[in-house]
C-alpha cells in the first residue's frame, strides 16, 4: 500500500479512552489530523481503525510514513 502525503513532522499525542474507536487518517489530507475526515474519498486510501484497550496516551503518526500504522515509529526522523 502507498503511504500518504506528509501531514506533519512530529507524532501527535492523544489521550485515548478505553473502548473508544478512533479512525486514523492514512492519506495525510484530513483537516482533523491525526484522524480521518473522509478527505481520502476517491483515492486508494482508507482510514485505519484503532480501538483503545485502556485509557492512556498514544502517539499517532503525523508524517504518514510509519510502518506501524497508526502509531509513530520514528519515520519522520529518517
Phi and psi in degrees as GROMACS dihedral restraints (atoms count N, CA, C in turn):
[ dihedral_restraints ]
;  ai    aj    ak    al  type     phi  dphi    fc
    3     4     5     6     1   -69.6    20    10
    4     5     6     7     1   160.1    20    10
    6     7     8     9     1  -103.6    20    10
    7     8     9    10     1   147.2    20    10
    9    10    11    12     1   -72.2    20    10
   10    11    12    13     1   175.6    20    10
   12    13    14    15     1   -72.3    20    10
   13    14    15    16     1   149.2    20    10
   15    16    17    18     1   -67.7    20    10
   16    17    18    19     1   121.3    20    10
   18    19    20    21     1  -100.6    20    10
   19    20    21    22     1   -18.1    20    10
   21    22    23    24     1  -170.2    20    10
   22    23    24    25     1   174.9    20    10
   24    25    26    27     1  -106.8    20    10
   25    26    27    28     1    -7.2    20    10
   27    28    29    30     1  -135.6    20    10
   28    29    30    31     1   154.3    20    10
   30    31    32    33     1   -65.9    20    10
   31    32    33    34     1   160.1    20    10
   33    34    35    36     1  -110.6    20    10
   34    35    36    37     1   121.2    20    10
   36    37    38    39     1   -87.7    20    10
   37    38    39    40     1   132.1    20    10
   39    40    41    42     1  -131.9    20    10
   40    41    42    43     1   132.0    20    10
   42    43    44    45     1   -82.7    20    10
   43    44    45    46     1   105.1    20    10
   45    46    47    48     1   -89.4    20    10
   46    47    48    49     1   156.8    20    10
   48    49    50    51     1  -109.8    20    10
   49    50    51    52     1   133.1    20    10
   51    52    53    54     1   -51.7    20    10
   52    53    54    55     1   130.9    20    10
   54    55    56    57     1    84.7    20    10
   55    56    57    58     1    -9.0    20    10
   57    58    59    60     1   -85.8    20    10
   58    59    60    61     1   142.6    20    10
   60    61    62    63     1   -91.0    20    10
   61    62    63    64     1   140.7    20    10
   63    64    65    66     1  -130.3    20    10
   64    65    66    67     1   137.5    20    10
   66    67    68    69     1  -112.0    20    10
   67    68    69    70     1   105.1    20    10
   69    70    71    72     1   -78.6    20    10
   70    71    72    73     1   134.1    20    10
   72    73    74    75     1   -72.8    20    10
   73    74    75    76     1   123.8    20    10
   75    76    77    78     1  -100.8    20    10
   76    77    78    79     1   -15.2    20    10
   78    79    80    81     1   -86.6    20    10
   79    80    81    82     1   -24.8    20    10
   81    82    83    84     1    87.7    20    10
   82    83    84    85     1    -0.4    20    10
   84    85    86    87     1   -95.6    20    10
   85    86    87    88     1   -10.9    20    10
   87    88    89    90     1   -61.9    20    10
   88    89    90    91     1   140.7    20    10
   90    91    92    93     1   -86.1    20    10
   91    92    93    94     1    -2.1    20    10
   93    94    95    96     1  -113.9    20    10
   94    95    96    97     1    38.7    20    10
   96    97    98    99     1   -53.0    20    10
   97    98    99   100     1   138.8    20    10
   99   100   101   102     1   -91.0    20    10
  100   101   102   103     1    12.3    20    10
  102   103   104   105     1  -100.2    20    10
  103   104   105   106     1   157.1    20    10
  105   106   107   108     1   -72.3    20    10
  106   107   108   109     1   137.1    20    10
  108   109   110   111     1  -122.6    20    10
  109   110   111   112     1    17.7    20    10
  111   112   113   114     1    74.9    20    10
  112   113   114   115     1    16.8    20    10
  114   115   116   117     1   -65.7    20    10
  115   116   117   118     1   -15.2    20    10
  117   118   119   120     1   -76.0    20    10
  118   119   120   121     1    -8.1    20    10
  120   121   122   123     1   -50.8    20    10
  121   122   123   124     1   132.4    20    10
  123   124   125   126     1    86.1    20    10
  124   125   126   127     1     6.1    20    10
  126   127   128   129     1  -118.0    20    10
  127   128   129   130     1   179.7    20    10
  129   130   131   132     1   -80.1    20    10
  130   131   132   133     1    -8.6    20    10
  132   133   134   135     1   -83.5    20    10
  133   134   135   136     1   149.2    20    10
  135   136   137   138     1  -135.0    20    10
  136   137   138   139     1   149.4    20    10
  138   139   140   141     1   -68.6    20    10
  139   140   141   142     1   155.5    20    10
  141   142   143   144     1  -105.6    20    10
  142   143   144   145     1   120.7    20    10
  144   145   146   147     1   -80.3    20    10
  145   146   147   148     1   134.4    20    10
  147   148   149   150     1  -129.3    20    10
  148   149   150   151     1   129.2    20    10
  150   151   152   153     1  -111.6    20    10
  151   152   153   154     1   120.4    20    10
  153   154   155   156     1   -70.4    20    10
  154   155   156   157     1   127.6    20    10
  156   157   158   159     1   -88.9    20    10
  157   158   159   160     1   -15.1    20    10
  159   160   161   162     1  -158.8    20    10
  160   161   162   163     1   164.8    20    10
  162   163   164   165     1   -76.3    20    10
  163   164   165   166     1   119.9    20    10
  165   166   167   168     1  -170.3    20    10
  166   167   168   169     1   174.0    20    10
  168   169   170   171     1   -91.1    20    10
  169   170   171   172     1   128.3    20    10
  171   172   173   174     1  -115.6    20    10
  172   173   174   175     1   141.8    20    10
  174   175   176   177     1  -104.1    20    10
  175   176   177   178     1   100.6    20    10
  177   178   179   180     1   -83.7    20    10
  178   179   180   181     1   141.1    20    10
  180   181   182   183     1   -64.9    20    10
  181   182   183   184     1   135.6    20    10
  183   184   185   186     1  -112.2    20    10
  184   185   186   187     1   -21.6    20    10
  186   187   188   189     1   -83.5    20    10
  187   188   189   190     1   -15.6    20    10
  189   190   191   192     1    69.3    20    10
  190   191   192   193     1    13.7    20    10
  192   193   194   195     1  -104.4    20    10
  193   194   195   196     1     1.0    20    10
  195   196   197   198     1   -59.8    20    10
  196   197   198   199     1   150.0    20    10
  198   199   200   201     1   -99.8    20    10
  199   200   201   202     1     7.0    20    10
  201   202   203   204     1  -130.3    20    10
  202   203   204   205     1    55.5    20    10
  204   205   206   207     1   -55.9    20    10
  205   206   207   208     1   134.7    20    10
  207   208   209   210     1   -98.3    20    10
  208   209   210   211     1    14.2    20    10
  210   211   212   213     1   -92.8    20    10
  211   212   213   214     1   151.3    20    10
  213   214   215   216     1   -69.1    20    10
  214   215   216   217     1   134.0    20    10
  216   217   218   219     1  -122.6    20    10
  217   218   219   220     1    14.2    20    10
  219   220   221   222     1    85.5    20    10
  220   221   222   223     1     6.3    20    10
  222   223   224   225     1   -59.6    20    10
  223   224   225   226     1   -25.3    20    10
  225   226   227   228     1   -66.7    20    10
  226   227   228   229     1   -14.7    20    10
  228   229   230   231     1   -90.2    20    10
  229   230   231   232     1    -7.0    20    10
